[in-house]
Amino acid sequence: MEPDEWIVGIERNDGQKTTIKNNDGIDPSSVVEITFPLSLPWESDSILLQAPIEQVEVRDRPMGPERHYSAKLEDSVPNSNEFWSIELELWEYPSNSFNMSRLTHTDQIRNAVWDRDDLLNAM
């Protein structure tokens, strides 16, 4: 998967749901949950799985703290001793500002690329 080909759903702390794609800007501190649209080889259809987002690191920088957030899912591959995982990381710097994002996953799965409206409707 190319870095610019992912989309996920988010729920904000005010209850609103929306989507973000690769480097869309959003204030990470307003996000409480990520919805991953996953394509699992052992499932016939894409599935949506949710993960809470948590602050995992804070570093002091010249314009204030840089906050690193992560939402991660992991589970085992059926009939195997292998594990799969997917993680979305968001960085806030300066405060209340989007800095960057990164989506990573193991080889056993992939993030399904949905149309924004379809993903929002499915959430």
C-alpha positions, 0 to 999 in steps of 0.5 A: 500500500502506498502511503497516500492511499489510506482512509480511516474514520474518526469520531471526535470528542463532540460526537461528530464522525468524519474521515481523514485520508493520508495527510488531511489536517485534523486536530488530533486532540479532538479525536477519541476513536479511529475506525479502520476499514480493513481488508482481511484475506480470511474475510469475504468483505471489508470490515470496520473495526474501531480503536480508541486513540491515546496520547503516547508521548509528549516532547518539548519543542520551541513552539510548545509541546509536540504530542504523539497519538496512536490508535492500534489494533492487533489480533491473531490470524485464524488457524495460524500462530501469526499476529496482524496489527494496524496502527494510525499515528497522529502528531499535534504541533504546535498545540491544537494543530495537525502536524503529520500522520502515519498508517502502518500495518503488517503484511497479513492485512491491508487498510481497505480504500473506501470512498469518504462518503461510503465510509462515513455512511457505514460508520 
